[in-house]
């Protein structure tokens, strides 16, 4: 894999609070989780989102500060609340009740001075924050900005997505991450035979859209990569010794994939390190560890691979 030189790493989308059945509140949102992980691994991403001028919003600011994450792309909204999701757990799998018309639905274009793209910009985004036209318009501008490489972790939670948005994302993204159900839904939109096996569907989609890499996550079974012109790779999920919950495991995978792109790891390293980090996050309550040494231990485990 060739070395990548990015001036800016942008993470666009929602920050919110997951409220668990015991009423414990945990800050989250896939883009926020990814931004925090990237910061934990020593990068300095620009997180572009919007929060309310309320106590949850102030808690977001305190959390951002405690993690030394830049708040330069974080907008304040005096009219709408900070995002909230009610989380239910059934057979160790989370489901979500997502509040609508909150602050992150109205993300405005950022200060373009924050974005230097002479060599290139790496943009991470999902689909939830683009359910509203205001945030969607901002995402379109970011994705189509000069020298931008886009990674989309698609999230097709009904009713918060539409065919037109997905089609547009497929036209601009270089890296697409889907789970098995999302792969079938995207293939259906692309008129690809969904009665085929997973590998055939993924290869057909990748051939049609020519991604740099299509990523298919398989939950507890691990993940598969379909790099352009390089066949496919697979890796099982490592053992989870002290399972807490799987909230944020996919975001953990995405963050390490992005890290691998930036650091020009080979595909096998990216895949194995991403599933490893996702497994370690399942041993943590919630999506983001509070232990400041957590990331250093992960890095040390990777270094031992090469010792």
N, C-alpha and C positions, 0 to 999 in steps of 0.2 A: 504494500500500500504506500502511496506517495505521501510525503510530508505535507501537512496542511498549515497554512499561516493565516490566522484570522486576527484582524484588528479588534473585533468586537464579538462578544458572545451575548446574544439577547435571549431572554426568556419571557415570552408573552402569555398572559392569561390570568386565570383566577387565583386569588388568595381568599381563603374562607376558613370557617371553623367547622370541623367534624364534631358533632355532638353524639356521643355513644349512648347505648341504652341505660347506663348508670349515671347519665347526665354529665359525665366527664367531657370537657371541651378540649379539643386538640386542634391546633392550627394546622392547616393543610391546603389542599388544592394542588393538583398535579404540577402545574408550573412552579408554584412556590416551593414544593418539595424538591423539584429538580434544581431550582436556583440555590436552595440551601445546600444540597449535596455538592453541587459544583463549587460553592464557596468552601465547603468543608474539605474538598480535595485541593484547595489552594488557588482556584480560579477566581476571577472577579467579574461575574456576569452582571449585566444590566437587567433587572427585573422590572418589566413594564406591566403595571396593573393599576387598580383603583380600589380604594377603601372608603368607608363611611367616616364621617366626623363623629364617631360614637365610641363607646368604651371598647368594643371589639377592635375597631380601627386603631385605637391607641395601643391596644395590646399587640396588634400586628407591628406597629412601629417599634415597640419595645423589643419584640422578638427579632425584628430585622437588625436592630442595633446590637443586641446580644450576640448575634451571629456574624457581626461585622460585614453584613450584606449591604451593598449600596442601596440607598433609598432614592437615588436620583430619578428613577423611572416610575416611582410610586406616586399616584395622584390621589387627591382628597376630594370627596364628594359630600357636599353639605345637605343633599336632598335624599340620598338613598343609603340604606344600611350596608354594612360590611356583609359579605356573603356567609351563608350558613347552610350546612347539610346535616340532616338527621341520618345517622348510620345505624343499620340493623345488621346483626350477624346471625347467619343461619348455616349450620354445618361448616363453620370456619370461613365462610364466604360472605363478604360485605355486600349490602345493597344500600341505596342512597335515595333520600328524599331531598331534592335540591330546590331551594328557594329561588324565585324568579324576580327579575327587575331589581337587582341589587347593584352595588357600586361597580363591580367588575363587568357588568353589562354595558357600561358607558365609558370605556377606556378611550381617551382621546389620543391623537398622534403625539408621540413624545417630542421632546426637544431634540431636533436632529443633530445638534452638536454632541449629543451623547454617543452618536453612532459614527465611527470612523470605518470606512469600507474601502480604503485604498487597496488593501491586499485581500479583504474579504470579511464578510459577517456571517457567523453561524447563528441561525435563528431556530429556537425550539418553540413549538406551539401545539396546542390540542385543538379541540373543536367546541368545547363547552362555552368558552368566553366569546365565541363568535356567533352565539345564538341570537344576539341582538344586533341590529344593523349598525349601531354606532361603533361597537367594538369590532365587528366584522370589517367595517371600512378601514379601521386602523390596521388590522391584521393584513388586509390586502396590500396596503401601502408598505408595510414592513417587508412582506414576503417578496414584493416586486421591486424593492429598493436595489440599487446597483450592487453587484458582486455578493448577493446573498445566497447562502446555501441553507435550505430549509429542511428541518427534521420535524415531521408531524407524528405525534402519538395520537392517533385518531381515537375518538371516544363517542361511539354511536349509542348514547343513552336516549331512548325515546322519552319525551318528544323533542329533545333539545338538539336536533340536527335536521338538515334537509339535503336533498339530492344535489341542488345547485352548488351548495357550499362544498360538498365532498368532491364533486367534479372539478371545481376550481382548485381545491387543495391538491388533487391528483396531478393537475397540470403544472404546479409549481414546485412540489416537494421533491427533494432529492433522496431523502430517507423516509420511509413510511413504516410505522410500527402498528401492528394489528394483533388481536387475539384470534382464536379460531372462528368465533362467531362473526367478528368484524370482517375477517377475510372473506367469508361467504357473502356477507352483505355488500361489501365493496365489489366483489366479483359479479354479483347479481346486477349492480348498477352499471358495470362495464360489459354486461351481456356475455360473461364467461360462464361456462358450464359449471354449476355448483354441485352437480352430482359426482364430479371427479374427486379423487383423493386430495388431501391437503397439499401435498407437494406439487401435484399437477396444476392445481388452482393457483398456487403461489407463483410457479414458473410462468404460467400464462399471463398473470397480472403483471409480473415483472417485465416480461417480454413486451407487453402492450405499452407500458408506461416508461420503461427504461430507467427505473430508479437506480441510484448508485448502490442501494441495498434495500431490500424488503425484509423486514423483521417480523417473525411470527412467534408470539409468546404462547406457551402451552401450559401455563399455570404450574402445578406441581410436577409436570413432566419436563419442564425446562423450556427451551426455545430453539428456533431454527433461523438461520440467516440465508438469504438468497442474494449474494452480491452480483452485480452486473457482470456477466461473462465469466463467472467463476464457480458454476455449479451451486451446491448448497452445503451448509454445515449445520450440525445439531449438537446440543449439549444437554444432558439431564440436569435437573435441579439438584444441587447438593443437599445433603441431609440437614434438616432443621432440628436442632437438638432440644430447644426450649421454645416451642411455638407460642407466640403471643397473639398475633393477628396478621393478616396479609394486606392490611391497608397500606398502600404506598409501595408495595413490592414492585409493581410495574414502573413506577416513577424512579425507583432506585435503579432498575435495569436501564431505563432511558438515560439517566445521568451518567452512568459508566460508559454507555455506548457513545455519548457525546464526548466524554473525556477521551475515549479511545480515538475518536475522529481527530480531535485536537492534537493528541500526542502521537498520532500516526502508528498506533499499534496494528498488528496484523489482525485479520478477521477472527481467527481462532482465539487470540488473546482477548479481543473485545467480547466475544460471545461468552467465554468461560468466566471472565472477570465480572461480566454483567449478571450472569445467573448466580454467581457466588455472592455478590453484594445484595441482590434481591433476597436470597436465602437468609443472609445475616439480618436484614431489615425485618424479616418475619419473626425474629427473636426479640424484637423491640416493640413495646406498646405504642402504636401510632406510627406515622410515616417518617418522622425525623428524630434521630437520637439526640438526647440532651447531653450525653457524654462527649466532652470536647476531644477526648483521645480516640474516639471510635474510628474516625477516618484514618488516623495514623496507624492504627492496628490493621486496618484493611490494606493500606499501602505497604506495610511491612510484610503482610502475607503474600502480596504480589511480588515483592522483592525476593522473598524466599524461593519463589518459583524459578527465578533466574540465577539463584546462588549456585 
